[in-house]
């Protein structure tokens, strides 16, 4: 559904890039490069900006559409299995973020902590998982956002992905994580204000809350229970795999460990708990459009774009402009987080591996590795997003399995006094080599037992192997480090 001319679409992208860069440059003026400043914002981020930044980093572009789509197609049941695991995972992660910060207060990456607790090969497999997730997540944002904006504006898809990738790279190259946190804080406020305004107006002019309530059980009206009828099918095919994938999300994402190191030490847990509820406001708000469309019987031609189509059916055409900015806010908040995450992995871990034995590298070394990683990610992300035939599902299957395989080894390492190094390494490898093919097969061919089995195997196998190895061969385990 094209709602802009190509020139208008290009003008909006350029205007957004200029405005965002100007604001962030203003707040980052006087920035002086150093490793701690660039990679972890000198560990000085206050709790409120941190909470909003964490919430924004947890919102990926399709999530702005998924909540409305689930509300429309599967009612409150579908929304429940999207919203509750999303909020719950950040609350759960808050305890482990605080734990890592207490155990390893001078750290920068979780992969470096795994090296200190286990070995270099464990660090490398974590780098593959963390780097793979950052790369695929970056490409997913370009793929999903590029297709939507291309359809809305008529701009060529390739050039839309190029423009989207370039929006956050300028200010990220300048001041690193600090720029990302400033951007995320402002973007989260923007998303909340625009979301409430647009959705509230659509409900007011589209039938009111009575229409929303009529659509509470979805378009068909049959989704009225979590564990029976159509609701049971949602639980089995969507609830279980999504819950597993989301719970492992922040554990396998350096963006969140990086923020745990950037927040003031006494504010780590508070920031993540508050972030969970701040995040929840966005999908909860957007779901109102799905319920409204279902209750009003609007002619929705593409359920994946139900929120956009509902807005354009009810409100004036110019509302598409702030709605596009809402989409861009969600998109860019994840893109700059991916850039910062990869820069920390290269500016700290990879640099230390390339030049071992040097505790404090020169600012020039850190700059080349961290900023160079950002440039490579931009080029690589654009290339991946433009692979013919590639879908969001393909990328999700890959990086979702990567992060699920490291969930339990990370938790066990942070909690258990002695953990077997070989168990961690081989546990993750087994989970990836067996769980990924099963899970991929189930999703590609819609085989529910394979979806559930692949998800459970991926997340459980690595943890079971770590526990068994640590119990049978405790002599090969390293003890828990203390600050």
C-alpha positions as CSV (number, residue, x, y, z in Angstrom):
1,X,0.0,0.0,0.0
2,X,1.9,3.1,-1.3
3,X,1.1,6.2,0.8
4,X,4.0,8.4,-0.1
5,X,5.8,9.4,-3.3
6,X,9.4,8.3,-3.6
7,X,10.5,11.9,-3.1
8,X,8.4,12.2,0.1
9,X,9.8,8.9,1.4
10,X,13.4,10.0,0.8
11,X,12.7,13.4,2.4
12,X,11.3,11.7,5.5
13,X,14.4,9.4,5.8
14,X,16.8,12.3,5.3
15,X,14.9,14.5,7.7
16,X,14.9,11.8,10.4
17,X,18.6,11.1,9.9
18,X,19.5,14.8,10.2
19,X,17.3,15.5,13.2
20,X,18.5,12.4,15.1
21,X,22.2,13.1,14.4
22,X,21.9,16.7,15.4
23,X,20.2,15.9,18.7
24,X,22.7,13.2,19.6
25,X,25.7,15.3,18.6
26,X,24.4,18.1,20.8
27,X,24.1,15.8,23.8
28,X,27.5,14.2,23.0
29,X,29.4,17.4,22.4
30,X,32.9,17.5,23.9
31,X,33.2,13.7,23.7
32,X,36.8,12.5,24.2
33,X,37.5,9.0,22.9
34,X,38.7,6.3,25.4
35,X,38.0,2.6,25.6
36,X,35.6,2.9,28.6
37,X,33.8,5.9,27.2
38,X,33.3,4.4,23.8
39,X,32.4,0.8,24.8
40,X,30.6,1.3,28.2
41,X,29.9,5.0,28.5
42,X,32.4,5.2,31.3
43,X,30.0,3.2,33.5
44,X,28.1,6.4,34.4
45,X,24.6,6.0,32.9
46,X,21.8,6.9,35.3
47,X,19.0,4.6,36.0
48,X,16.1,6.3,34.1
49,X,18.0,6.8,30.8
50,X,19.3,3.3,31.2
51,X,15.8,1.8,31.7
52,X,14.5,3.6,28.6
53,X,17.5,2.6,26.6
54,X,17.2,-1.0,27.5
55,X,13.5,-1.0,26.7
56,X,14.2,0.6,23.3
57,X,16.9,-1.9,22.5
58,X,14.4,-4.7,23.2
59,X,12.0,-3.4,20.6
60,X,12.9,-4.7,17.2
61,X,11.0,-3.3,14.2
62,X,8.7,-6.3,13.5
63,X,7.6,-6.2,17.2
64,X,5.7,-3.0,16.5
65,X,3.6,-5.1,14.0
66,X,3.5,-8.5,15.7
67,X,1.5,-7.4,18.7
68,X,-1.2,-5.8,16.5
69,X,-1.2,-8.8,14.2
70,X,-1.5,-11.3,17.1
71,X,-4.3,-9.2,18.6
72,X,-6.2,-9.2,15.3
73,X,-5.7,-12.9,14.4
74,X,-5.5,-14.6,17.8
75,X,-7.1,-12.1,20.2
76,X,-5.9,-11.6,23.7
77,X,-4.4,-15.1,23.7
78,X,-1.9,-14.3,21.0
79,X,-1.1,-11.0,22.6
80,X,-0.5,-12.7,26.0
81,X,2.1,-15.1,24.5
82,X,3.9,-12.2,22.9
83,X,3.7,-9.6,25.7
84,X,4.2,-11.6,28.9
85,X,7.4,-13.5,27.9
86,X,8.9,-10.2,26.5
87,X,8.3,-8.5,29.9
88,X,9.2,-11.5,32.0
89,X,12.6,-12.1,30.3
90,X,13.9,-8.7,31.1
91,X,12.8,-9.1,34.7
92,X,14.5,-12.4,34.9
93,X,17.6,-11.1,33.2
94,X,17.9,-8.2,35.7
95,X,19.1,-10.6,38.5
96,X,21.8,-12.1,36.3
97,X,22.9,-8.7,34.9
98,X,23.4,-7.6,38.5
99,X,25.2,-10.9,39.3
100,X,27.7,-10.5,36.4
101,X,28.4,-6.9,37.4
102,X,29.0,-7.9,41.0
103,X,31.3,-10.9,40.0
104,X,33.2,-9.1,37.3
105,X,32.8,-5.3,37.9
106,X,35.6,-4.3,35.5
107,X,34.3,-6.3,32.6
108,X,33.0,-5.1,29.2
109,X,31.6,-8.3,27.6
110,X,30.0,-11.5,28.8
111,X,32.3,-13.5,26.4
112,X,35.4,-12.1,28.2
113,X,33.9,-13.3,31.5
114,X,33.4,-16.8,30.0
115,X,37.1,-16.8,29.0
116,X,38.1,-15.9,32.6
117,X,35.9,-18.6,34.0
118,X,36.5,-21.3,31.4
119,X,38.8,-20.9,28.4
120,X,39.7,-19.2,25.2
121,X,37.7,-21.7,23.1
122,X,34.5,-21.0,25.2
123,X,35.1,-17.3,24.6
124,X,35.3,-17.9,20.9
125,X,32.1,-19.9,20.7
126,X,30.4,-17.1,22.7
127,X,31.8,-14.6,20.2
128,X,30.3,-16.6,17.3
129,X,26.9,-16.6,19.1
130,X,27.0,-12.9,20.2
131,X,28.5,-11.6,16.9
132,X,26.1,-13.8,14.9
133,X,23.1,-12.4,16.8
134,X,24.2,-8.8,16.3
135,X,24.8,-9.3,12.6
136,X,21.5,-11.2,12.0
137,X,19.5,-8.8,14.2
138,X,20.9,-5.8,12.2
139,X,20.0,-7.5,8.9
140,X,16.5,-8.4,10.2
141,X,15.8,-4.7,11.0
142,X,16.9,-3.7,7.5
143,X,14.9,-6.6,5.9
144,X,11.7,-5.9,7.7
145,X,11.9,-2.1,7.8
146,X,13.2,-1.9,4.3
147,X,10.3,-3.9,2.8
148,X,7.6,-1.9,4.7
149,X,9.1,1.5,3.9
150,X,9.7,0.5,0.3
151,X,6.0,-0.5,-0.1
152,X,4.8,2.7,1.6
153,X,7.0,5.0,-0.4
154,X,7.7,3.3,-3.7
155,X,11.5,3.7,-3.1
156,X,13.7,0.8,-4.3
157,X,14.1,-1.7,-1.6
158,X,17.9,-1.9,-1.9
159,X,18.4,1.9,-1.4
160,X,15.9,1.9,1.5
161,X,18.1,-0.6,3.3
162,X,21.2,1.5,2.6
163,X,19.5,4.6,4.0
164,X,18.3,2.8,7.1
165,X,21.7,1.3,7.8
166,X,23.4,4.7,7.5
167,X,21.1,6.6,9.8
168,X,22.6,5.4,13.1
169,X,26.2,4.8,11.9
170,X,27.4,8.5,12.0
171,X,26.6,9.2,15.6
172,X,27.6,5.7,16.7
173,X,31.0,6.0,15.1
174,X,31.4,9.3,17.0
175,X,30.6,8.5,20.6
176,X,29.8,4.7,20.7
177,X,27.5,3.4,23.4
178,X,26.7,6.8,24.8
179,X,25.2,7.9,21.5
180,X,23.2,4.7,21.4
181,X,21.8,5.3,24.9
182,X,20.9,8.9,24.2
183,X,19.3,7.8,20.9
184,X,17.4,5.0,22.6
185,X,16.2,7.2,25.4
186,X,14.8,9.8,23.0
187,X,13.4,7.2,20.6
188,X,11.6,5.4,23.4
189,X,9.8,8.6,24.5
190,X,9.0,9.2,20.9
191,X,7.5,5.8,20.4
192,X,5.3,6.1,23.6
193,X,4.0,9.6,22.7
194,X,3.3,8.7,19.0
195,X,1.9,5.3,19.9
196,X,-0.6,6.6,22.5
197,X,-1.6,9.6,20.3
198,X,-2.1,7.6,17.1
199,X,-3.8,4.5,18.7
200,X,-5.9,6.7,21.0
201,X,-7.2,8.7,18.0
202,X,-7.9,5.6,15.9
203,X,-10.0,4.1,18.8
204,X,-11.8,7.4,19.4
205,X,-12.8,7.8,15.7
206,X,-13.1,4.0,14.9
207,X,-15.9,2.9,17.3
208,X,-14.4,3.5,20.7
209,X,-13.5,0.9,23.3
210,X,-16.7,-1.0,22.6
211,X,-15.3,-1.9,19.2
212,X,-12.0,-2.9,20.9
213,X,-13.8,-5.1,23.3
214,X,-15.7,-6.8,20.5
215,X,-12.4,-7.8,19.0
216,X,-10.8,-9.0,22.2
217,X,-11.0,-12.7,21.1
218,X,-9.6,-12.0,17.6
219,X,-11.2,-11.8,14.2
220,X,-12.9,-15.2,14.5
221,X,-13.9,-14.7,18.1
222,X,-12.7,-18.2,19.0
223,X,-9.5,-17.3,21.0
224,X,-11.0,-17.1,24.5
225,X,-8.8,-19.5,26.5
226,X,-5.0,-19.9,27.0
227,X,-5.0,-23.7,27.2
228,X,-8.1,-25.0,25.4
229,X,-9.7,-24.8,22.0
230,X,-7.9,-22.5,19.5
231,X,-5.9,-21.1,22.4
232,X,-4.2,-24.4,23.0
233,X,-2.9,-24.4,19.5
234,X,-1.5,-20.9,20.0
235,X,0.2,-22.1,23.1
236,X,1.8,-25.1,21.4
237,X,2.9,-23.5,18.1
238,X,3.6,-19.9,19.3
239,X,3.7,-19.7,23.1
240,X,6.3,-22.4,23.9
241,X,8.9,-21.6,21.2
242,X,8.5,-17.8,21.5
243,X,8.8,-18.0,25.3
244,X,12.0,-20.1,25.0
245,X,13.4,-17.8,22.3
246,X,12.5,-14.6,24.2
247,X,13.8,-15.8,27.6
248,X,17.1,-16.6,26.0
249,X,17.1,-13.3,24.1
250,X,19.0,-10.9,26.4
251,X,21.3,-13.7,27.7
252,X,22.6,-14.2,24.2
253,X,22.7,-10.5,23.2
254,X,25.8,-8.4,24.1
255,X,23.6,-5.2,23.8
256,X,22.1,-6.0,27.2
257,X,25.3,-7.2,28.9
258,X,26.9,-4.0,27.6
259,X,24.2,-1.9,29.2
260,X,24.6,-3.8,32.4
261,X,28.2,-2.5,32.5
262,X,27.3,1.0,31.4
263,X,24.7,1.6,34.2
264,X,25.9,2.9,37.6
265,X,26.6,-0.3,39.6
266,X,23.9,0.2,42.2
267,X,21.2,0.8,39.5
268,X,21.7,-2.3,37.3
269,X,18.7,-4.4,38.5
270,X,16.4,-1.4,38.9
271,X,17.0,-0.3,35.4
272,X,16.2,-3.7,33.8
273,X,13.0,-4.2,35.9
274,X,11.7,-0.8,35.0
275,X,12.7,-1.3,31.3
276,X,10.5,-4.4,31.2
277,X,7.4,-2.4,32.0
278,X,8.3,0.5,29.8
279,X,8.8,-1.8,26.9
280,X,5.5,-3.5,27.6
281,X,3.6,-0.2,27.0
282,X,4.5,-0.2,23.3
283,X,3.2,-3.6,22.2
284,X,0.2,-3.2,24.6
285,X,-0.6,0.1,22.9
286,X,-0.2,-1.2,19.4
287,X,-2.4,-4.2,20.1
288,X,-5.3,-1.8,20.4
289,X,-5.2,-1.4,16.6
290,X,-5.5,-5.2,16.1
291,X,-8.4,-5.5,18.5
292,X,-10.1,-2.5,16.9
293,X,-9.7,-3.9,13.4
294,X,-11.1,-7.3,14.5
295,X,-14.1,-5.7,16.4
296,X,-14.9,-3.3,13.6
297,X,-14.6,-5.8,10.8
298,X,-12.2,-3.6,8.8
299,X,-11.1,-5.0,5.4
300,X,-7.6,-6.0,6.3
301,X,-5.7,-7.3,3.3
302,X,-2.4,-8.1,5.0
303,X,-2.5,-9.1,8.6
304,X,1.2,-8.4,9.1
305,X,0.4,-4.7,8.5
306,X,-2.9,-4.6,10.3
307,X,-1.8,-1.6,12.5
308,X,-0.9,0.5,9.5
309,X,-4.0,-0.4,7.5
310,X,-6.2,0.3,10.5
311,X,-4.7,3.7,11.0
312,X,-5.1,4.6,7.3
313,X,-8.7,3.3,7.2
314,X,-9.8,5.5,10.1
315,X,-7.5,8.5,10.3
316,X,-6.5,11.1,7.7
317,X,-3.7,10.2,5.3
318,X,-1.2,12.6,6.8
319,X,-1.1,10.4,10.0
320,X,1.0,8.0,7.9
321,X,3.9,10.4,8.5
322,X,4.1,10.2,12.3
323,X,3.3,6.5,12.0
324,X,6.4,6.1,9.7
325,X,8.5,7.9,12.3
326,X,7.1,5.5,14.9
327,X,8.4,2.6,12.8
328,X,11.8,4.3,12.3
329,X,12.2,4.9,16.0
330,X,11.7,1.2,16.7
331,X,14.0,0.3,13.9
332,X,16.9,2.6,14.6
333,X,16.9,1.9,18.4
334,X,17.9,-1.7,17.6
335,X,20.3,-0.8,14.8
336,X,22.5,1.4,16.9
337,X,22.4,-1.1,19.8
338,X,23.7,-3.8,17.4
339,X,26.5,-1.5,16.2
340,X,27.6,-0.7,19.8
341,X,27.4,-4.4,20.8
342,X,29.6,-5.6,18.0
343,X,32.0,-2.7,18.6
344,X,32.5,-3.9,22.2
345,X,33.2,-7.5,21.1
346,X,35.8,-6.4,18.6
347,X,37.2,-3.4,20.6
348,X,37.7,-5.6,23.7
349,X,37.7,-9.4,23.0
350,X,38.9,-9.6,19.4
351,X,41.6,-6.9,20.0
352,X,42.9,-8.8,23.0
353,X,43.0,-12.0,21.0
354,X,44.8,-10.3,18.1
355,X,47.3,-8.6,20.4
356,X,47.6,-10.9,23.5
357,X,49.4,-9.9,26.6
358,X,48.4,-6.3,26.4
359,X,46.0,-5.2,29.2
360,X,45.5,-1.6,28.0
361,X,45.6,-1.1,24.3
362,X,46.2,2.2,22.7
363,X,43.2,4.4,21.9
364,X,44.2,4.0,18.3
365,X,43.9,0.2,18.5
366,X,40.6,0.3,20.2
367,X,39.3,2.9,17.8
368,X,40.3,0.8,14.7
369,X,38.8,-2.4,16.0
370,X,35.6,-1.0,17.5
371,X,34.8,1.5,14.8
372,X,35.9,-0.9,12.1
373,X,33.5,-3.5,13.3
374,X,30.7,-1.0,12.9
375,X,31.6,-0.3,9.3
376,X,31.8,-4.0,8.6
377,X,28.4,-4.6,10.2
378,X,26.8,-1.9,8.1
379,X,28.2,-3.4,4.8
380,X,27.5,-6.9,5.9
381,X,24.0,-6.1,7.1
382,X,23.0,-4.5,3.8
383,X,24.5,-7.5,1.9
384,X,22.6,-10.0,4.0
385,X,19.3,-8.1,3.9
386,X,19.5,-8.1,0.1
387,X,20.1,-11.9,-0.4
388,X,17.5,-13.0,-2.9
389,X,14.7,-15.1,-1.3
390,X,16.0,-14.5,2.3
391,X,13.1,-14.1,4.8
392,X,12.9,-12.9,8.4
393,X,12.1,-16.5,9.4
394,X,15.5,-17.7,8.0
395,X,17.4,-15.1,10.1
396,X,15.3,-15.7,13.2
397,X,15.9,-19.4,13.1
398,X,19.6,-18.9,12.9
399,X,20.1,-16.3,15.6
400,X,17.3,-17.5,17.8
401,X,19.1,-20.9,18.0
402,X,22.4,-19.2,18.7
403,X,21.2,-17.4,21.7
404,X,19.1,-20.3,23.1
405,X,22.1,-22.6,23.1
406,X,24.0,-20.3,25.4
407,X,21.2,-19.5,27.8
408,X,21.7,-22.3,30.5
409,X,25.5,-22.4,30.3
410,X,25.6,-18.7,31.0
411,X,23.1,-19.0,33.9
412,X,24.9,-22.0,35.4
413,X,28.3,-20.3,35.1
414,X,27.0,-17.3,37.0
415,X,25.3,-19.3,39.7
416,X,27.4,-22.4,40.3
417,X,30.6,-22.5,42.2
418,X,32.3,-25.1,39.9
419,X,31.5,-25.5,36.2
420,X,33.2,-27.9,33.8
421,X,34.8,-26.1,30.9
422,X,34.4,-29.0,28.4
423,X,30.8,-29.3,29.4
424,X,30.1,-25.7,28.4
425,X,32.0,-25.9,25.1
426,X,30.5,-29.2,23.9
427,X,27.1,-28.5,25.4
428,X,26.7,-25.5,23.2
429,X,28.0,-27.3,20.1
430,X,25.6,-30.2,20.6
431,X,22.7,-27.8,21.0
432,X,23.5,-25.9,17.9
433,X,24.3,-28.9,15.7
434,X,21.2,-30.9,16.6
435,X,18.6,-28.4,17.8
436,X,18.9,-25.9,14.9
437,X,18.1,-28.5,12.1
438,X,15.1,-29.8,14.0
439,X,13.8,-26.4,14.9
440,X,14.3,-25.1,11.3
441,X,12.6,-28.2,9.8
442,X,9.6,-27.7,12.1
443,X,9.2,-24.0,11.2
444,X,9.7,-24.4,7.5
445,X,7.3,-27.3,7.1
446,X,4.9,-26.3,9.9
447,X,5.5,-29.5,11.9
448,X,4.5,-28.7,15.5
449,X,6.3,-31.5,17.3
450,X,9.5,-30.5,15.5
451,X,9.0,-26.9,16.5
452,X,8.5,-27.7,20.1
453,X,11.2,-30.5,20.2
454,X,13.8,-28.4,18.5
455,X,13.2,-25.5,20.8
456,X,13.4,-27.6,24.0
457,X,16.4,-29.5,22.8
458,X,18.3,-26.4,21.9
459,X,17.8,-24.7,25.2
460,X,18.0,-27.8,27.5
461,X,20.7,-30.0,26.0
462,X,23.5,-27.5,26.6
463,X,22.4,-27.0,30.2
464,X,22.1,-30.7,30.9
465,X,25.5,-31.5,29.4
466,X,27.1,-28.7,31.6
467,X,25.5,-30.0,34.8
468,X,26.4,-33.6,34.1
469,X,30.0,-32.8,33.2
470,X,30.4,-30.6,36.2
471,X,29.0,-33.3,38.5
472,X,31.0,-36.2,37.1
473,X,34.3,-34.4,36.5
474,X,34.5,-31.6,39.1
475,X,38.3,-31.7,39.0
476,X,38.2,-30.1,35.5
477,X,36.0,-27.2,36.7
478,X,37.0,-23.7,37.5
479,X,35.7,-22.1,40.7
480,X,33.5,-19.1,40.8
481,X,35.4,-15.9,40.7
482,X,34.7,-13.2,43.3
483,X,35.2,-9.4,42.9
